[in-house]
Amino acid sequence: MPSGTGGHRGIGGTYVDGRQWRSIIEGAQAGDRRALDELVAGWLPLVYNIVGRALNGHADVDDVVQETMLRAVDHLGSLRDPDSFRSWLVAITMRQIRERSRRRTAEPLADGAGEQAADFAELTVLRLQLEGQRREVAEAVRWLDDEDRQLLSLWWLEVAGELTRRELAAAVGISRQHAAVRVQRMKQRLEIARDIVRALDGHHPGAGNSPCPDLRLVTARWDGRPDSVWRKRLARHIRGCAYCSGAREAVVPAERLLVGIALVPLPVGFTLSLAFGGKTAVAATSVGWSAKVLGLLTKPAVAVTAGATLAAGGLYVVTRAPDDPPPALAAPTAASTARPPSGRTGAPSASATPSPSPSASPSPSPSPSKTRVQLYGTVVDAVDSAPAASALPAALPRRAEKGVTATGAPATGLTHRGETVTLSGQGYFRVRWQVLPQQRTGALLMPTWTGLSGKLFHVASGGGHRMDDVQSGSTDGTTWMGGPSVGYAVLPSGTQQMWQNEYFWIDGTVTLHQNEGPADYNLFVQTSTWDKVTEDIRTGPAQGVIRYGLVRDNGEDTAPVPQYLTRSTPADPATVSPRSQVTS
């Protein structure tokens, strides 16, 4: 079920890229009732979250979700490329949201709409158990205008790993460059809304959680309903009030807070009638429903998939029990992400529990038969700390070098998702990182190694800095992973922070995949030698770089292997686990 957490993985770990759904989509297009059932149940939560957040929980949410799914099912046969299903579905969703906005432009606000509008923010907070600044972001959505909420409904999912920036731009109908500008402006207004939420809650240093006395006077006639007029009034007060503006201390950027947050589960009892949408069978046919789809949905049958039931007549009813535990939050691990030094304004908060540095390679344990198991590789899957800038690296063991060939990589490097390079032979090679937070921030979907034949070791890290080191000359703590002005590219929880240059030694063959998404990054792969690696890692601060490199190789078969490594060739390489110890 494609609802979920960062890196395009849903609750339960299902990868939501349309490519994983190709066979199901093709089956549904061919008239397979079970495939259609699974398709609708699987993608309903994504649509529900986009619509719910864009409309801020308005009573029209259910209608727009139903219209979207009805239109998607009805036009499924027109989808030529199943791999583009997600982009296609999101575009349909946004069109239905905009159509609803056009219909309601001249309509007066219905009684009780203000209370209804708070529902999705409250649902987000309660069902995902959000606290602190994460709760603050969810509640700030209430203060955004319709256009900003529509964009935020997509950007939230981009940062959480459910959409790419290309899909966001396509859904809004603008270029990626224009989308970057629109997102940046929306984020600025979101931060203003967060200030308002904090001020109204009285969350100020030393304030004892009591509200500002002057703010009480400003809001004396406010009816409690967020709108643009009161947003401007409150923002103007906060800017001129030392008491309220103190709330900006140590505010974590929204994208850092949203990484890994699951989709809001469908509410218990949520119903979705796809067969008729409240119409008769004749009316449904007259508005263009294909006979094949209509026949499928009106057959008397019940099928249960992904927490939803398809009953006779095409009615989907969520069957999740009210007291089921909510999905666990996959909060970002600060130690594994870019972060300015402590004490800088706007710096991401530190991890509550520091992760240990990688321990020495474990000794092989005897089996019950008393024979020693031959280990291959120790996975570097613990978040480590950067060594002191002046700490010289250990000596790099010298391994055999007969030469390595790299095939398949574009001349410009691995700059787009889906690009690969296959490395074969015996010797050293370098992978150079370029993270581009100024282009696209959010969760960083790590590259993966697949189809390993032979042995591959992660031998050293260099380039003069880790990617989370503060750049020389920066005044606001900006690192190569991002900064307060542009946002951050955030690593998956538990992922080891990469350096500018990462060095490997191979004896065999392996393919490296660029998975890019949502955060933008490039990889440049080049063959190397023991001499070049040694020269790089022993270049230190005295030569104008930030720190010396780090040796990871112990010269044995128990030396570290890369994270995200497998001997298999999965259909989707982005699903490779970060704990990638491989058998001999």
Secondary structure as the mmCIF struct_conf table of DSSP 4:
data_model
#
loop_
_struct_conf.conf_type_id
_struct_conf.id
_struct_conf.beg_label_comp_id
_struct_conf.beg_label_asym_id
_struct_conf.beg_label_seq_id
_struct_conf.end_label_comp_id
_struct_conf.end_label_asym_id
_struct_conf.end_label_seq_id
STRN STRN1 GLY A 4 THR A 5
TURN_TY1_P TURN_TY1_P1 GLY A 6 HIS A 8
STRN STRN2 ARG A 9 GLY A 10
TURN_TY1_P TURN_TY1_P2 ILE A 11 GLY A 12
BEND BEND1 GLY A 13 GLY A 13
STRN STRN3 TYR A 15 TYR A 15
BEND BEND2 ASP A 17 ASP A 17
HELX_RH_3T_P HELX_RH_3T_P1 GLY A 18 TRP A 21
HELX_RH_AL_P HELX_RH_AL_P1 ARG A 22 GLN A 29
TURN_TY1_P TURN_TY1_P3 ALA A 30 GLY A 31
HELX_RH_AL_P HELX_RH_AL_P2 ARG A 33 ALA A 54
TURN_TY1_P TURN_TY1_P4 LEU A 55 GLY A 57
TURN_TY1_P TURN_TY1_P5 ALA A 59 ASP A 60
HELX_RH_AL_P HELX_RH_AL_P3 VAL A 61 ASP A 74
TURN_TY1_P TURN_TY1_P6 HIS A 75 HIS A 75
HELX_RH_3T_P HELX_RH_3T_P2 LEU A 76 SER A 78
HELX_RH_3T_P HELX_RH_3T_P3 PRO A 82 SER A 84
HELX_RH_AL_P HELX_RH_AL_P4 PHE A 85 ARG A 104
TURN_TY1_P TURN_TY1_P7 THR A 105 ALA A 106
BEND BEND3 GLU A 107 GLU A 107
HELX_LH_PP_P HELX_LH_PP_P1 PRO A 108 ALA A 110
TURN_TY1_P TURN_TY1_P8 ASP A 111 GLY A 112
HELX_RH_AL_P HELX_RH_AL_P5 ALA A 113 ALA A 117
TURN_TY1_P TURN_TY1_P9 ALA A 118 ALA A 118
HELX_RH_AL_P HELX_RH_AL_P6 ASP A 119 ARG A 127
TURN_TY1_P TURN_TY1_P10 LEU A 128 GLN A 129
HELX_RH_AL_P HELX_RH_AL_P7 GLY A 132 ALA A 140
HELX_RH_3T_P HELX_RH_3T_P4 VAL A 141 TRP A 143
BEND BEND4 LEU A 144 LEU A 144
HELX_RH_AL_P HELX_RH_AL_P8 ASP A 146 ALA A 160
TURN_TY1_P TURN_TY1_P11 GLY A 161 GLY A 161
BEND BEND5 GLU A 162 LEU A 163
HELX_RH_AL_P HELX_RH_AL_P9 ARG A 165 VAL A 172
TURN_TY1_P TURN_TY1_P12 GLY A 173 GLY A 173
BEND BEND6 ILE A 174 ILE A 174
HELX_RH_AL_P HELX_RH_AL_P10 ARG A 176 ASP A 201
TURN_TY1_P TURN_TY1_P13 GLY A 202 GLY A 202
TURN_TY1_P TURN_TY1_P14 PRO A 205 GLY A 206
BEND BEND7 ALA A 207 ALA A 207
TURN_TY1_P TURN_TY1_P15 GLY A 208 ASN A 209
HELX_LH_PP_P HELX_LH_PP_P2 SER A 210 CYS A 212
HELX_RH_AL_P HELX_RH_AL_P11 PRO A 213 VAL A 218
TURN_TY1_P TURN_TY1_P16 THR A 219 ARG A 221
BEND BEND8 GLY A 224 GLY A 224
HELX_RH_AL_P HELX_RH_AL_P12 SER A 228 ARG A 239
TURN_TY1_P TURN_TY1_P17 GLY A 240 GLY A 240
HELX_RH_AL_P HELX_RH_AL_P13 ALA A 242 SER A 245
HELX_RH_3T_P HELX_RH_3T_P5 GLY A 246 ARG A 248
TURN_TY1_P TURN_TY1_P18 GLU A 249 ALA A 250
HELX_LH_PP_P HELX_LH_PP_P3 VAL A 251 PRO A 253
HELX_RH_AL_P HELX_RH_AL_P14 ALA A 254 LEU A 258
TURN_TY1_P TURN_TY1_P19 VAL A 259 GLY A 260
HELX_LH_PP_P HELX_LH_PP_P4 ILE A 261 PRO A 267
TURN_TY1_P TURN_TY1_P20 VAL A 268 GLY A 269
STRN STRN4 THR A 271 SER A 273
BEND BEND9 ALA A 275 PHE A 276
TURN_TY1_P TURN_TY1_P21 GLY A 277 GLY A 278
BEND BEND10 LYS A 279 LYS A 279
HELX_RH_AL_P HELX_RH_AL_P15 ALA A 281 SER A 286
TURN_TY1_P TURN_TY1_P22 VAL A 287 GLY A 288
HELX_RH_AL_P HELX_RH_AL_P16 ALA A 291 THR A 298
BEND BEND11 LYS A 299 PRO A 300
STRN STRN5 ALA A 303 THR A 305
TURN_TY1_P TURN_TY1_P23 ALA A 306 GLY A 307
STRN STRN6 ALA A 308 ALA A 311
TURN_TY1_P TURN_TY1_P24 ALA A 312 GLY A 314
STRN STRN7 LEU A 315 VAL A 318
TURN_TY1_P TURN_TY1_P25 PRO A 322 ASP A 323
BEND BEND12 ASP A 324 ASP A 324
HELX_LH_PP_P HELX_LH_PP_P5 PRO A 325 LEU A 329
HELX_RH_3T_P HELX_RH_3T_P6 ALA A 334 SER A 336
BEND BEND13 THR A 337 THR A 337
HELX_LH_PP_P HELX_LH_PP_P6 PRO A 340 PRO A 341
TURN_TY1_P TURN_TY1_P26 SER A 342 GLY A 343
BEND BEND14 ARG A 344 ARG A 344
TURN_TY1_P TURN_TY1_P27 THR A 345 GLY A 346
HELX_LH_PP_P HELX_LH_PP_P7 ALA A 347 SER A 351
BEND BEND15 ALA A 352 THR A 353
HELX_LH_PP_P HELX_LH_PP_P8 PRO A 354 SER A 365
STRN STRN8 PRO A 366 PRO A 366
HELX_LH_PP_P HELX_LH_PP_P9 SER A 367 SER A 367
TURN_TY1_P TURN_TY1_P28 PRO A 368 SER A 369
BEND BEND16 LYS A 370 LYS A 370
HELX_LH_PP_P HELX_LH_PP_P10 THR A 371 THR A 371
STRN STRN9 ARG A 372 ARG A 372
HELX_LH_PP_P HELX_LH_PP_P11 VAL A 373 VAL A 373
STRN STRN10 THR A 378 VAL A 379
BEND BEND17 ALA A 382 ALA A 382
HELX_LH_PP_P HELX_LH_PP_P12 ALA A 386 ALA A 388
TURN_TY1_P TURN_TY1_P29 ALA A 389 SER A 390
HELX_LH_PP_P HELX_LH_PP_P13 ALA A 391 ARG A 398
STRN STRN11 GLY A 403 THR A 407
BEND BEND18 GLY A 408 GLY A 408
TURN_TY1_P TURN_TY1_P30 ALA A 411 THR A 412
STRN STRN12 LEU A 414 LEU A 414
BEND BEND19 HIS A 416 HIS A 416
TURN_TY1_P TURN_TY1_P31 ARG A 417 GLY A 418
STRN STRN13 THR A 420 VAL A 435
TURN_TY1_P TURN_TY1_P32 PRO A 437 GLN A 439
STRN STRN14 GLY A 442 ALA A 443
STRN STRN15 LEU A 444 LEU A 444
STRN STRN16 THR A 448 ARG A 466
TURN_TY1_P TURN_TY1_P33 MET A 467 ASP A 468
BEND BEND20 ASP A 469 ASP A 469
STRN STRN17 VAL A 470 VAL A 470
HELX_LH_PP_P HELX_LH_PP_P14 GLN A 471 GLN A 471
TURN_TY1_P TURN_TY1_P34 SER A 472 GLY A 473
BEND BEND21 THR A 475 ASP A 476
STRN STRN18 THR A 479 THR A 479
TURN_TY1_P TURN_TY1_P35 TRP A 480 MET A 481
STRN STRN19 GLY A 482 GLY A 483
TURN_TY1_P TURN_TY1_P36 PRO A 484 VAL A 486
STRN STRN20 GLY A 487 VAL A 490
HELX_LH_PP_P HELX_LH_PP_P15 LEU A 491 PRO A 492
TURN_TY1_P TURN_TY1_P37 SER A 493 GLY A 494
HELX_LH_PP_P HELX_LH_PP_P16 THR A 495 MET A 498
STRN STRN21 TRP A 499 HIS A 513
STRN STRN22 PRO A 518 PRO A 518
BEND BEND22 ALA A 519 ALA A 519
STRN STRN23 TYR A 521 SER A 528
HELX_RH_AL_P HELX_RH_AL_P17 TRP A 530 ILE A 537
TURN_TY1_P TURN_TY1_P38 ARG A 538 ARG A 538
HELX_RH_3T_P HELX_RH_3T_P7 PRO A 541 GLN A 543
TURN_TY1_P TURN_TY1_P39 GLY A 544 GLY A 544
BEND BEND23 VAL A 545 ILE A 546
STRN STRN24 LEU A 550 VAL A 551
BEND BEND24 GLY A 555 GLU A 556
TURN_TY1_P TURN_TY1_P40 ASP A 557 THR A 558
BEND BEND25 ALA A 559 ALA A 559
STRN STRN25 PRO A 560 VAL A 561
BEND BEND26 GLN A 563 TYR A 564
STRN STRN26 LEU A 565 LEU A 565
BEND BEND27 ARG A 567 SER A 568
BEND BEND28 ALA A 571 ASP A 572
HELX_RH_3T_P HELX_RH_3T_P8 PRO A 573 THR A 575
BEND BEND29 PRO A 578 PRO A 578
#
